[in-house]
């Protein structure tokens, strides 16, 4: 059996210190509770959200030689979900505090970000009439009351046949 009891050295000019507490048993492991959205919750949020998308092609700037590169595409997709719409499939309170917690967890959930970006890319392709080579995306999440908003801004370029159709 190990004994960890020692006397602390006295501090100059101060009162004597108490000895360290005895440790009879030490934990081998620390436990940590991690809260995250379930996979089912991520799917429900994306599938049941109202989707509003807008965007279009912009004219590319001329290069130094006077030619123009591919026209960029800029788009925005907003997913809006009132948690009350999930009452038939979700247990627990669906109040503003829960919406704020869901929004906070969505911001750090890689699966949710990926699903939102995929949906925004499909919407951009629909608006552009063809595939988009996505160069940049930005995802923002917020809650207002019981409503969770996911905004995805997307920038890219039209690919292949869609590019020639768009210019023609």
N, C-alpha and C positions, 0 to 999 in steps of 0.2 A: 504494500500500500504506500502511495506517495503522500508526503506531507508537504504542503506548500506554505506553511506558516512561518513567517519571519517577522522580526521586529523592524520597523522602519527606523532609519537613523534619525536622531533628534535634529530638529531644525535649530540652527544657532539663534539663541535669543527667544525662541518660541516654546510653547508647551510641548511635552513629549507626544509623539504620535501613537495612535492605536496600532496594534499589530494587524496584518492583513487577515482577511476572513479566510476560514478554512474551506477548502473545496473538497467535498466528499466524492461527488460525481460530476463530471463535466459532460456536456452534450457533444457528441461527435459531429452533428450536423445542425446547421441553421436552417430554418424553414422560412420560405418566402411565399406569400400568396400573390399570385398574378391575376389581375382581372383583365379579360379581353372579350371581345365579341365572339360568339360562336360562329362557326362556318354557316350554319343555317340562318343566323341573324344577318350576316353580310349578304347572303343571297336574297333574303326577304326584302332587305332595304333597297337593293338594286332593282329587283324584279317588281316591287310594288310602288316604287317612286313614280311620281309624275315627271315626265321628261320634257324639257323645253330646250331647243337648240337653235342657234343662229350662226351664220358665218358665210364666208365667201372668199373668192379669189381677189387678190390685190395685184395691181400691175407692178412687175419687178422694176427696179431702178436700172438705168442703162449702165453698162460697164464702161471702162475707159475707152474701149475700141468702138463704142456705140451700140454694140449688140446687147440683147437682153437675155437674162437667164430665165429659168422657169419661174412662173408666177407663184408667189407664196399664197398659202391658204391660212386664214385666221378664223377660228371658230370658238364658240363657247357653248357648253352644255350645262344645264342646271337640273339636278335631281332634287325633287322636293317630296318629303314624306312626313305626313302627320302621324305620329306614333299611334294615335287613336285608331288609325286604319289597320293596325296589327292586332287589335284586341281579340280577334277570333283565333289567332294562332300563337300569341305570346302570353306567358304568365308574368305577373308582377305589375307594379304601377307603371302607367304610361303618362306620367306627369312631366312638367317642365324640368324638374331635377333629373329625371331619367333621360330626357332629350339632351340635356347638357352633358350628361355622362356619356351617352351614345356618341355625341359629336366629338367629345374629347378622345374617346377610344378609336373613333374612325380616323382621326388625324394621324395616329401612330400605327394603324393596321395596314400592313403591306398588301394583304389580300383585298381589302376594301379599296385601296388606292388603285390597284391593278384592275379591278372590276369596273371602277368608275372611268378609268382611262380607256379601257376596251369599249365601253358603251359610247364614250365621247368620240372615239375613232370611228366606230360604225356610223354614228350620226354625221360626222364630218364627211365620210365617204358618200353618204346619202345626199347631203347638201351639195357636194362637189360633183356628183355624178360619176365617181370612180375612187379608186384607192388613193389614200394620202400617205406620203412618206413623212411620218411625224418627226419633227425636229425637237420640239419642246412642249411640255405640258406643265400646268400648274393646277394643283387641286387645293381648294379651300373648303373648310367645313365649319358650319355654325349652327346654333340652335336658337330659335325664337319661339318662346312658349313651348308647345309640344311638337313643333315642326322642325325637322332637321333638313338643312340645305347643304347640298354638295355641289360646288361649282368647279367645273373643269374647263380651263382655257387651253387651247391647243393651237400650235403653229406647225405648218408643214408645207409640203409641195405636192402637187398633183403628180401621179405616176402614169407612165406609158400612154395607153389609148385615151385615158381621161384627159391627159394634157393636150393631145391633138384635137380632141372634140371640143375642149374648152376654148381653144384658140381659134377654131374654125368658125 
